[in-house]
Amino acid sequence: MSQAATASSATISHSARRGGNLGDLIFEWACRGSGLLVLVLLGAIIIELFIAGLPAFRAFGIDFIWSTDWDPVQEVFGAGVSIYGTIVTAVLAIFLAVPLAFGVAFYLTELAPTWLRGPVGTAIELLAAVPSIIYGMWGFFVIAPAFAAHIQPWIIDNAGELPLIGFLFQGAPFGTGIFTASFILAIMILPFIAATMRDVFQQVPPVYKESAYGLGATTWEVMRGVVLPYTRISVVGGIMLGLGRALGETMAVTFVIGNANRISTSLFGPGNTIASLVALEFGESETGSLKLASLLALGFILFVLSFIVLATSRYLLRSRLKA
Amino acid sequence: MNRRSILLGAGAVLTLPLAARAEDANITGAGASFPNPVYQKWAEAARPAIGVHLNYQSVGSGAGINQIKNRTVDFGATDAPLNADQLTEAKLLQFPTVMGSVVPIINVPGIANEQLKLTGEVLAEIFMGKITRWNDAKIVALNAGVSLPSLAIAPVYRADGSGTTFVFTSYLSAVSADWRGGPGAATSVRWPVGNGARGNEGVAGGVRNTRGGIGYVENAYASRNNLVTTQLKNKDGNFVKPTMENFLAAASNADWSVPGFAANIIDQAGATSWPIVSPTFILLPTDPQDAARSANVRKFFDWAYKNGDALARELEYIPLPEATKTAIRAAWTRQYGA
């Protein structure tokens, strides 16, 4: 009887193990498949964009990348203006957002009273949950008129005549333009950067900070000498996350950038970004037309641009790690 | 076992909506966004009346032409007509449904609605950046007795490819040789100056936000939002206001007996004709894959020609003249039989 019990339990455990093996096998392949699927998808998208955009590269050659022509009537297309607009707005947004995000994270982790940290932190995170179309409408109906009526005329009058940098602030106060788009983008990427910074600042082992305080360091000295060096990599990671989002943002930018295919030297001048140009022109592009090929080529360029940003950030991080 | 039940479940989900609508004849269309409001209204009213259920997607004229060329929908819709060669090549029949008009809107302090007088040439020079201030001699000359401020002109245009832009730039090309040889006419062009905004509401908002702004929108949008419009000089040399009577005058003077009914009503002759009026078109395959669905499309638009004028006028569209509707029905009979 005990033998039988042992035998049956052995069979059960054996069959369970076999079932387990099969389950393991299925699970393993499902996981592997999911992992590979991402790679395959990514590759397929890049290849598809490149092939679809090939007619544009064939027609205009490498000049397509810096040509500033965009004339749907004459069928002459160039990516120069939108690449310029994409990079300028994203970089300007980072310049505006990073100091603000650092201030938010510094305040929340070191200065704010404990009862306030929760609500303010949650409010910052909620900014990330606001759909981009809302930012676009807010930018167009509230921010742009306010800029046009109050802020831009003052800056144009006072800074437009300055030597060397005056040209950055000239032109008519439309309210929309490169600067307004960067401003909206900065607010949109603020929560990503601030939340990352706050999280990593909190992960600094308290014993490090306490040691520094014990040596008589001020709060700022602790931040600069202990917290920032300890978290540098993650902080740059958070900034890159924001930059990535800024490069591809479409709806909000479309509302406020002024959508002109011209490069203007003034920050208040209108411009265009790759994502916004593609969104605007896609509906009126016929299959097989050079315009559609050019738009897909633009998509390919945006893809490559994002890739370069991430690769550069990796490279920068590597050199910092060595130092 | 599990997989089979999942498949069965998916099948059931897929068939459910079809089964629920079995009593209606479904037709699908895609294209121009400009006539979308009236097509939706017609679809709503036609369903109980004739049992044809139209699913219209307002994806833009270009995308509509793509979809009908690929035959993924029963009909396409476009604001810019295809020419006879394009129609033959793609095996399509083209006919108009309604007309719409485009009006300039301005934001100049002290100027009332329908007060400012402009000509097509002046409009073209403004959008080319040749006239840059509201008190330019050319504008002042047209508006004796109106005090115009020394204010910079801020042109605002549609940044998204649109039928409205096609109609407006067609007008500028018709009246200005410089515009014809420069930016030209298309659903999006290379604008020499100004700011782009998205959609009618974007252009209206841009003009409202900017002192000295000028833009162009569909008439329906301007009149429903009480925007400040201008008078325009028409081909007969009269200054006309953007009113329904003047739109109808332009439409009734049009010559529809051209291939594909591609009547050019831009800058139409006639004492009271508003110069920026244009029809919008339907594209129907001449070799339908499913003759019944094609017949239902014609049934739908036949119903709309008979009963849809009031709805169209309510939405500020301009109905087709009766003679044109008769000609379209004749074209259907020629192509598809009685």
Interface residues (C-beta under 8 A of the other chain):
Chain A: D69 W70 D71 P72 V73 Q74 F140 F141 A144 P145 A148 A172 F174 G175 T176 G177 T254 F255 G258 N259 A260 N261 P270 L280 E281 F282 G283 E284 S285 E286 T287
Chain B: S33 V59 G60 S61 G62 A63 I65 N66 K69 N70 A152 A154 A159 D160 G161 S162 P183 G184 A185 A186 T187 S188 V189 R190 W191 G194 N195 G196 A197 R198 G202 G205 G206 N209 T210
